Amino acid sequence: MSKLPNTPTSIFSIMSQLANKYGAINLSQGFPNFPVDQRLLSITKDLIGKNVHQYTPMNGVPSLLEKIALLTFKNYNRHVNVASEILVTAGATQGIYTAINSFIKSNDEVIILDPSYDNYEPSVLVAGGKPIRISLNDDYSPNFNRIEDAITKKTKLIILNNPHNPTGKTWKESDFEALEVLLEKHDHVLLLSDEVYEYISFSHPHISINTRPKLRNKSIIASSFGKSLHVTGWKVGYLIAPENLMLEIKKIHQFLVFSISSVSQYAISEYLDFVDFNQISKMYLRKKTLFQNLLKNSQFELLPCEGTYFQVVNYKQISSKGDTDFAKELIVNHGVAAIPISVFYKDLTDKQMLRFCFAKTDETLIAAAEKLNEI
Ligand SMILES: Cc1ncc(COP(=O)(O)O)c(C=O)c1O
C-alpha cells in the first residue's frame, strides 16, 4: 500500500531528536544557530502591519522575481525572463520535488550521484520513476564513465548537487566540460542542478549551471533563500528553468502549493537590496577555519571542505563501529550530534565518516570541539 515502503524517517529528524533527548550540542542538521540579521527582522516587523497577507501571484511576488533576475544577472551574467523562467517555491525541497514530478513518469530513470541528499530518491519514487544511484569517485568528484554507462533510452534526468552535501566537494571547470560533452551526445537527458549552497564556496568561485550556455537550456536550477539568508525555517527557495520546462513545472506547482508564504516573500524582496552575497562565503570560511583549527589535534581526520557548511571527518582512529552506531554513541556518551555519511548511499556504504555542520556560533563550535577533543 505504501508508495515509499523502504523509506525510513529522515536521519536528520532522528539525530536532532536524540540530540534534544540527551542535551547534546547539535552539529547534525544543516541550519544556523546564530541570530538572524536584525535588518531582516525589522523589515519583517514593519511588513506585518501592511497589506501583504493574501495569496501572491503563483510565480512569486513580482518585486522578488525582479530581484532574483537581477541577482542571477549580477552573479552569473544570465538574463532570465522574469515572467516565464523563475518560480518561487517553499524551499528548494518543494522545488526539487515539483521539478522531478513534472518530468518523471512511470519507469523513467533518474541518475543520482551517491552520496546524495535524501530528498531526491523519494521524489523520484513517488513519481513512479526509477532512481539509478551511481557512486561519485573516492574524492567525490563525478565519474563520467560511470554516469555514461548508466545512461539508457529511459534516462530522463541527472541530478547534480554542487557544492555538495554531505561532502563539501565542488565541481570544477573540467567537470562541466565533460558534462557538456556527455549531454550533447545524450540529448534526451535533462539536468536538475541543486545549488542551494551556491554562496558557500571556498576553493574557487561557484560555477553555476546558470553560466553554462550549453547546459542551461536543458536544466532546472534549485536555489534556497533559507540557506543563503540564514533563515532555513522560512522555507523560501526558487527554481530557474527555460520557459518550456517551467511551463510543465508550474502545472504541478499550482496544485501542490499554488503560492508560498506572502510575508516571507515580501520581506526577502526588500532585504535583498541590503545583502552582500560575497560576505556569505567569507563568514563561513572563518567558521570552517575555526572549526578545523579547533579539531586539528583531535583523533578525527578532517576531509577537505571546498564548499557548504559541512565538515566531514573520519573516526577510524577512535572506533571500529559502524557510522550510525558511532554517531549515536557520540550523542549519548560525548554530547555532540553529527550525521553518519552512510545514510547518503543507497547501499549504506560505511567508510566510518561523520558530517558536522559548522553553521553555528563560535561558542557552539568551541564547546563542541572541547568535547570532541576529549575523545
Ligand atoms: C543539498 C540540499 N538540497 C536541498 C536542501 C533543502 O533546501 P530548503 O531548506 O530550501 O528546502 C538542502 C537542505 O539541507 C540541501 O542540503
The ligand as an SDF file (V2000), in Angstrom:
LIG
                    3D

 16 16  0  0  0  0  0  0  0  0999 V2000
   21.6270   19.6660   -0.9090 C   0  0  0  0  0  0  0  0  0  0  0  0
   20.3720   20.2290   -0.3670 C   0  0  0  0  0  0  0  0  0  0  0  0
   19.3460   20.4580   -1.1930 N   0  0  0  0  0  0  0  0  0  0  0  0
   18.1900   20.9850   -0.7660 C   0  0  0  0  0  0  0  0  0  0  0  0
   18.0000   21.3040    0.5680 C   0  0  0  0  0  0  0  0  0  0  0  0
   16.6970   21.8610    1.0190 C   0  0  0  0  0  0  0  0  0  0  0  0
   16.6750   23.2510    0.9830 O   0  0  0  0  0  0  0  0  0  0  0  0
   15.4250   24.0650    1.5860 P   0  0  0  0  0  0  0  0  0  0  0  0
   15.6200   24.1740    3.0450 O   0  0  0  0  0  0  0  0  0  0  0  0
   15.4760   25.3780    0.8690 O   0  0  0  0  0  0  0  0  0  0  0  0
   14.1970   23.2820    1.2460 O   0  0  0  0  0  0  0  0  0  0  0  0
   19.0430   21.0650    1.4740 C   0  0  0  0  0  0  0  0  0  0  0  0
   18.8430   21.3400    2.9110 C   0  0  0  0  0  0  0  0  0  0  0  0
   19.5820   20.8930    3.7630 O   0  0  0  0  0  0  0  0  0  0  0  0
   20.2590   20.5330    0.9920 C   0  0  0  0  0  0  0  0  0  0  0  0
   21.2830   20.2980    1.8220 O   0  0  0  0  0  0  0  0  0  0  0  0
  1  2  1  0
  2  3  1  0
  2 15  2  0
  3  4  2  0
  4  5  1  0
  5  6  1  0
  5 12  2  0
  6  7  1  0
  7  8  1  0
  8  9  2  0
  8 10  1  0
  8 11  1  0
 12 13  1  0
 12 15  1  0
 13 14  2  0
 15 16  1  0
M  END
$$$$
